Amino acid sequence: MVSLATKHDDPNANLGWQERIGYGTSAFGWNMINGIIGTFLTVYFTNVALLDAAVISTLIAVSKVFDGVSDLIVGNIVDRTKSKLGKARSWLLRMCIPFAVCVVLLFAVPAGFPNALKYAYVFIFYNLVNTVCLTFMQVPFYSLISLMTANGYERGLLGNIQQIFQTLGNVVINAVFVRMLWAFTSDPSTQQTQRAYTISIAIIGIVMVLATVITVLFTKERVKEAPKQKEEKKADAVNPWVAIKALLTNKYWVILFFANLCIFFVIIFYSVGGVYYAIYILGNMDEVSWMNNAISIAQFAIMFVTPFFMQKFGKRPIFAAGMLVLTIGFGGFGLFASSKVTMIVFNALKGCGLGMCGGMAMGLVADAITYGTLKSGVDAVGMGNAGTSAAQKLGLGLGQAIFGWVLSGAGFDGALDAQGIAQPETVMTAIKFMYNWVPMIMCAIIFIIMAVFFNLERDLKKLRAEKGLN
């Protein structure tokens, strides 16, 4: 296959901008899909397919068991893969089209099916999308950071770049998806129709496939082995149980696993919560565009400057500061959401915080895996990134499930809207609590952990010096 990557094979040399941007492009594509699933899937199930929020949430929660296992399986597959395209890029190329097709089918619950068959359909396609296809996209994609370069600065920069492109995907979805629903709806009085979702998601799926192909063409896997001493025993890169044990004894990887889980739990709460907040608190689903884009645009902007702060202060301080800013943003919105201006300001703070910690996250994960490899002699690039992907998806899945359970427990009934009947006041209270206060508490906890207990960069530098590595 034609390669447009940087023209060298030195894993410690700097990468060209065409390769850095090429790497991030795939994140733009699959995160548009993630944005649709995270923001609109629940409201599609409750308001278009007319399914019960509690049942759907239970199916999602059960699916997360399979989803978590699949990350470990795919991580091991990536570690074992040998192909002309390398360990990771071959899977991106193989899985992008199946991913697009399955997402379209997930948002196409057959109206004529009885409810039992509808729930079975949702369970099957939710798992095909998340457990299989998305796992085979995310684990190889995140593994590419460790496989493209061994340069610590480049890894941090790539982590920041992929977050920029992920955020750009969110910005685009926030800006255009509701408009696309209106453009393709079969009922001019509402955008909540099956035709609107099917056509809109099919178009986004095509864009995702093209973005993935760009990443495959513009990147190269240069890191063939993890760094180790000349006389050191060869790292075990294929035994999954050895790799899992090594990861679980790596305190920094464990902290990042927990941090990623909480961050993505928070993301799904404000993504799904934003739609319900717009519909039932602000009275218009169209309001979700500016609500979410206040977050996404601020996140997008801040990540252009975080690499400069990273060079000066390191990754950990920027990550911890981001969690503090997120905490302030959620608390401020909960206390002062009295006008559109204050809501935009505090959502923009959330975006700045998310950009600061998100831009550092994958670079820190790559460093944590290197730290673990140097300490244990076990090369767990695929499994380590699989665990990170599992944490993110577990956070998204649990967040989506818990949101649905609480919504149902508060008395939500999507059929009431069609009858012109207002939702109970308990539903409004639940939406506000889940949109503001739960995320604030979780962000505060992660800030304390990162500020007090996380010293990866210091310890990695010390370990490299002990082993005579640069």
URHU-V667064 format. One record per pair of residues at least 24 apart in sequence whose ideal C-beta (glycine too) atoms are under 7 Angstrom apart, sorted by sequence separation. I is the first residue (numbers start at 0). J is the second residue. D is the distance in whole Angstrom. If there is no record, write none. Layout:
# URHU-V667064
i: <I & I>
j: <J & J>
d: <D & D>
This chain:
# URHU-V667064
i: <324 & 325 & 328 & 405 & 101 & 102 & 101 & 324 & 325 & 324 & 325 & 405 & 322 & 101 & 321 & 324 & 402 & 321 & 98 & 321 & 322 & 97 & 98 & 320 & 321 & 318 & 94 & 98 & 317 & 318 & 94 & 95 & 318 & 94 & 317 & 318 & 90 & 91 & 314 & 318 & 91 & 314 & 90 & 91 & 305 & 314 & 293 & 297 & 301 & 305 & 309 & 87 & 290 & 294 & 298 & 302 & 293 & 297 & 298 & 301 & 305 & 293 & 296 & 297 & 301 & 87 & 294 & 295 & 298 & 86 & 87 & 290 & 294 & 298 & 302 & 293 & 297 & 87 & 294 & 48 & 58 & 62 & 86 & 65 & 69 & 73 & 77 & 85 & 69 & 73 & 77 & 43 & 58 & 62 & 66 & 54 & 58 & 62 & 66 & 70 & 74 & 65 & 69 & 73 & 77 & 25 & 55 & 59 & 50 & 58 & 62 & 62 & 70 & 48 & 32 & 147 & 147 & 147 & 148 & 149 & 146 & 147 & 148 & 143 & 146 & 145 & 149 & 110 & 0 & 370 & 107 & 367 & 370 & 374 & 366 & 370 & 373 & 106 & 107 & 366 & 369 & 106 & 363 & 370 & 366 & 373 & 103 & 106 & 262 & 103 & 102 & 103 & 103 & 259 & 102 & 333 & 332 & 333 & 99 & 99 & 329 & 333 & 29 & 177 & 99 & 177 & 255 & 99 & 255 & 329 & 330 & 177 & 329 & 177 & 95 & 96 & 255 & 95 & 326 & 329 & 26 & 174 & 25 & 173 & 252 & 95 & 251 & 252 & 326 & 325 & 326 & 173 & 174 & 249 & 173 & 251 & 252 & 91 & 322 & 326 & 22 & 249 & 170 & 173 & 249 & 91 & 92 & 322 & 323 & 91 & 322 & 22 & 170 & 246 & 169 & 170 & 245 & 88 & 267 & 319 & 322 & 259 & 263 & 267 & 271 & 166 & 170 & 88 & 245 & 256 & 260 & 264 & 268 & 272 & 319 & 84 & 252 & 256 & 259 & 263 & 267 & 271 & 318 & 319 & 88 & 166 & 167 & 245 & 255 & 259 & 262 & 263 & 267 & 14 & 87 & 166 & 246 & 260 & 261 & 264 & 14 & 34 & 86 & 245 & 256 & 260 & 264 & 268 & 315 & 22 & 26 & 30 & 34 & 85 & 242 & 259 & 163 & 166 & 241 & 246 & 13 & 19 & 23 & 27 & 31 & 35 & 242 & 246 & 10 & 11 & 19 & 22 & 23 & 26 & 30 & 34 & 234 & 315 & 10 & 11 & 14 & 22 & 26 & 30 & 163 & 243 & 13 & 23 & 24 & 27 & 31 & 162 & 242 & 246 & 315 & 19 & 23 & 27 & 31 & 35 & 315 & 26 & 234 & 235 & 236 & 314 & 159 & 234 & 235 & 239 & 279 & 313 & 47 & 232 & 234 & 46 & 47 & 231 & 47 & 159 & 159 & 225 & 226 & 279 & 280 & 279 & 47 & 227 & 156 & 280 & 279 & 280 & 43 & 225 & 155 & 276 & 275 & 78 & 79 & 272 & 276 & 78 & 155 & 272 & 273 & 272 & 75 & 35 & 268 & 269 & 268 & 35 & 71 & 268 & 269 & 268 & 32 & 31 & 265 & 31 & 32 & 31 & 265 & 264 & 265 & 28 & 29 & 28 & 261 & 28 & 27 & 28 & 261 & 25 & 24 & 25 & 258 & 166 & 24 & 25 & 24 & 258 & 21 & 22 & 162 & 21 & 254 & 21 & 162 & 21 & 22 & 162 & 21 & 254 & 18 & 159 & 254 & 17 & 18 & 158 & 161 & 158 & 158 & 251 & 158 & 155 & 158 & 251 & 155 & 154 & 10 & 154 & 10 & 154 & 3 & 4 & 8 & 2 & 3 & 4 & 5 & 1 & 4 & 151 & 2 & 144 & 141 & 145 & 144 & 145 & 37 & 37 & 41 & 38 & 42 & 37 & 38 & 37 & 146 & 38 & 39 & 145 & 38 & 142 & 228 & 142 & 228 & 142 & 226 & 138 & 141 & 138 & 141 & 138 & 141 & 138 & 137 & 134 & 129 & 86 & 78 & 78 & 77 & 78 & 75 & 74 & 75 & 74 & 74 & 71 & 74 & 73 & 71 & 70 & 70 & 70 & 70 & 67 & 66 & 67 & 63 & 66 & 63 & 62 & 63 & 60 & 59 & 60 & 59 & 60 & 59 & 56 & 56 & 55 & 56 & 53 & 52 & 53 & 52 & 53 & 52 & 51 & 37 & 41 & 52 & 41 & 41 & 49 & 49 & 46 & 45 & 46>
j: <348 & 349 & 352 & 429 & 127 & 128 & 128 & 351 & 352 & 352 & 353 & 433 & 352 & 132 & 352 & 355 & 433 & 353 & 132 & 355 & 356 & 132 & 133 & 355 & 356 & 355 & 132 & 136 & 355 & 356 & 135 & 136 & 359 & 136 & 359 & 360 & 135 & 136 & 359 & 363 & 139 & 362 & 139 & 140 & 354 & 363 & 343 & 347 & 351 & 355 & 359 & 139 & 342 & 346 & 350 & 354 & 346 & 350 & 351 & 354 & 358 & 347 & 350 & 351 & 355 & 142 & 349 & 350 & 353 & 142 & 143 & 346 & 350 & 354 & 358 & 350 & 354 & 146 & 353 & 108 & 118 & 122 & 146 & 126 & 130 & 134 & 138 & 146 & 131 & 135 & 139 & 106 & 121 & 125 & 129 & 118 & 122 & 126 & 130 & 134 & 138 & 130 & 134 & 138 & 142 & 91 & 121 & 125 & 117 & 125 & 129 & 130 & 138 & 117 & 102 & 218 & 219 & 220 & 221 & 222 & 220 & 221 & 222 & 218 & 222 & 222 & 226 & 193 & 84 & 455 & 193 & 455 & 458 & 462 & 455 & 459 & 462 & 196 & 197 & 456 & 459 & 197 & 455 & 462 & 459 & 466 & 197 & 200 & 356 & 200 & 200 & 201 & 204 & 360 & 204 & 435 & 435 & 436 & 204 & 205 & 435 & 439 & 136 & 284 & 207 & 285 & 363 & 208 & 364 & 438 & 439 & 287 & 439 & 288 & 207 & 208 & 367 & 208 & 439 & 442 & 140 & 288 & 140 & 288 & 367 & 211 & 367 & 368 & 442 & 442 & 443 & 291 & 292 & 367 & 292 & 370 & 371 & 211 & 442 & 446 & 143 & 370 & 292 & 295 & 371 & 214 & 215 & 445 & 446 & 215 & 446 & 147 & 295 & 371 & 295 & 296 & 371 & 215 & 394 & 446 & 449 & 387 & 391 & 395 & 399 & 295 & 299 & 218 & 375 & 386 & 390 & 394 & 398 & 402 & 449 & 215 & 383 & 387 & 390 & 394 & 398 & 402 & 449 & 450 & 220 & 298 & 299 & 377 & 387 & 391 & 394 & 395 & 399 & 147 & 220 & 299 & 379 & 393 & 394 & 397 & 148 & 168 & 220 & 379 & 390 & 394 & 398 & 402 & 449 & 157 & 161 & 165 & 169 & 220 & 377 & 394 & 299 & 302 & 377 & 382 & 150 & 156 & 160 & 164 & 168 & 172 & 379 & 383 & 148 & 149 & 157 & 160 & 161 & 164 & 168 & 172 & 372 & 453 & 149 & 150 & 153 & 161 & 165 & 169 & 302 & 382 & 153 & 163 & 164 & 167 & 171 & 302 & 382 & 386 & 455 & 160 & 164 & 168 & 172 & 176 & 456 & 168 & 376 & 377 & 378 & 456 & 302 & 377 & 378 & 382 & 422 & 456 & 191 & 376 & 378 & 191 & 192 & 376 & 193 & 305 & 306 & 372 & 373 & 426 & 427 & 427 & 196 & 376 & 306 & 430 & 430 & 431 & 196 & 378 & 309 & 430 & 430 & 236 & 237 & 430 & 434 & 237 & 314 & 433 & 434 & 434 & 239 & 200 & 433 & 434 & 434 & 203 & 239 & 437 & 438 & 438 & 203 & 203 & 438 & 206 & 207 & 207 & 441 & 441 & 442 & 206 & 207 & 207 & 441 & 210 & 210 & 211 & 445 & 210 & 210 & 211 & 445 & 354 & 213 & 214 & 214 & 449 & 213 & 214 & 354 & 214 & 448 & 216 & 357 & 217 & 218 & 358 & 218 & 452 & 217 & 358 & 453 & 217 & 218 & 358 & 361 & 359 & 360 & 453 & 361 & 359 & 362 & 455 & 362 & 362 & 221 & 365 & 222 & 366 & 216 & 217 & 221 & 216 & 217 & 218 & 219 & 216 & 219 & 366 & 219 & 361 & 361 & 365 & 365 & 368 & 266 & 267 & 271 & 270 & 274 & 270 & 271 & 271 & 380 & 273 & 274 & 380 & 274 & 380 & 466 & 381 & 467 & 384 & 468 & 381 & 384 & 384 & 387 & 385 & 388 & 388 & 388 & 388 & 392 & 381 & 380 & 381 & 381 & 382 & 381 & 381 & 382 & 382 & 384 & 382 & 385 & 385 & 385 & 385 & 386 & 388 & 389 & 389 & 392 & 393 & 393 & 396 & 396 & 396 & 397 & 396 & 396 & 397 & 399 & 400 & 400 & 400 & 403 & 403 & 404 & 403 & 403 & 404 & 406 & 407 & 407 & 407 & 395 & 399 & 411 & 402 & 403 & 413 & 414 & 413 & 413 & 416>
d: <6 & 6 & 6 & 5 & 5 & 6 & 5 & 5 & 3 & 3 & 6 & 6 & 7 & 5 & 5 & 7 & 6 & 7 & 4 & 3 & 6 & 5 & 7 & 6 & 3 & 7 & 6 & 6 & 5 & 5 & 4 & 7 & 4 & 6 & 5 & 7 & 5 & 6 & 4 & 7 & 5 & 6 & 4 & 6 & 7 & 5 & 5 & 4 & 5 & 6 & 7 & 4 & 7 & 5 & 4 & 4 & 4 & 3 & 7 & 4 & 4 & 5 & 7 & 5 & 6 & 5 & 5 & 6 & 5 & 7 & 5 & 6 & 4 & 4 & 5 & 7 & 7 & 6 & 7 & 4 & 6 & 7 & 6 & 6 & 5 & 5 & 6 & 6 & 7 & 6 & 6 & 6 & 6 & 5 & 5 & 6 & 5 & 5 & 5 & 6 & 6 & 5 & 5 & 5 & 5 & 6 & 7 & 7 & 6 & 7 & 7 & 7 & 6 & 7 & 6 & 6 & 7 & 6 & 7 & 5 & 4 & 6 & 7 & 6 & 5 & 6 & 6 & 7 & 7 & 6 & 7 & 6 & 7 & 7 & 6 & 5 & 5 & 5 & 6 & 7 & 7 & 7 & 6 & 6 & 6 & 6 & 7 & 5 & 7 & 5 & 6 & 5 & 6 & 7 & 6 & 3 & 6 & 6 & 3 & 7 & 6 & 7 & 5 & 7 & 6 & 6 & 6 & 5 & 6 & 5 & 5 & 7 & 4 & 6 & 7 & 6 & 6 & 5 & 6 & 6 & 7 & 6 & 6 & 5 & 4 & 4 & 4 & 7 & 4 & 4 & 5 & 4 & 6 & 6 & 4 & 6 & 6 & 5 & 5 & 6 & 6 & 7 & 6 & 6 & 4 & 6 & 5 & 5 & 5 & 6 & 4 & 7 & 4 & 6 & 4 & 6 & 6 & 5 & 7 & 6 & 6 & 6 & 5 & 5 & 6 & 6 & 6 & 6 & 4 & 6 & 4 & 4 & 5 & 7 & 4 & 7 & 6 & 7 & 4 & 3 & 3 & 5 & 6 & 5 & 7 & 5 & 6 & 4 & 7 & 5 & 7 & 5 & 5 & 7 & 7 & 5 & 6 & 6 & 7 & 6 & 6 & 6 & 6 & 6 & 5 & 4 & 4 & 6 & 6 & 6 & 4 & 4 & 5 & 3 & 6 & 7 & 6 & 7 & 6 & 6 & 7 & 7 & 4 & 4 & 4 & 6 & 4 & 6 & 6 & 6 & 6 & 7 & 5 & 4 & 4 & 4 & 6 & 6 & 4 & 5 & 6 & 7 & 5 & 6 & 5 & 7 & 6 & 6 & 6 & 5 & 6 & 6 & 4 & 6 & 6 & 5 & 4 & 5 & 5 & 6 & 6 & 7 & 5 & 5 & 4 & 6 & 6 & 6 & 7 & 6 & 6 & 5 & 5 & 6 & 4 & 5 & 7 & 6 & 6 & 6 & 5 & 4 & 7 & 7 & 6 & 6 & 7 & 7 & 6 & 6 & 6 & 7 & 6 & 4 & 5 & 6 & 5 & 5 & 5 & 6 & 5 & 6 & 6 & 5 & 7 & 4 & 4 & 6 & 5 & 6 & 7 & 7 & 6 & 6 & 6 & 5 & 7 & 5 & 4 & 7 & 6 & 6 & 6 & 6 & 6 & 6 & 6 & 4 & 5 & 3 & 5 & 6 & 5 & 6 & 5 & 5 & 5 & 7 & 4 & 4 & 5 & 7 & 6 & 6 & 7 & 6 & 6 & 7 & 4 & 2 & 5 & 5 & 6 & 7 & 6 & 4 & 6 & 6 & 6 & 6 & 6 & 7 & 6 & 7 & 4 & 7 & 4 & 4 & 4 & 5 & 4 & 4 & 5 & 7 & 5 & 6 & 5 & 7 & 5 & 5 & 7 & 6 & 4 & 7 & 6 & 6 & 6 & 5 & 5 & 6 & 7 & 5 & 5 & 4 & 5 & 4 & 6 & 7 & 7 & 7 & 7 & 5 & 6 & 6 & 6 & 6 & 7 & 4 & 6 & 7 & 4 & 6 & 6 & 5 & 6 & 5 & 4 & 7 & 6 & 7 & 7 & 4 & 4 & 6 & 6 & 4 & 6 & 4 & 7 & 7 & 3 & 6 & 6 & 4 & 7 & 5 & 4 & 5 & 5 & 6 & 6 & 6 & 4 & 7 & 6 & 7 & 6 & 7 & 5 & 4 & 5 & 4 & 3 & 6 & 5 & 6 & 4 & 6 & 5 & 4 & 4 & 7 & 6 & 6 & 6 & 7 & 6 & 6 & 6 & 5 & 4 & 7>
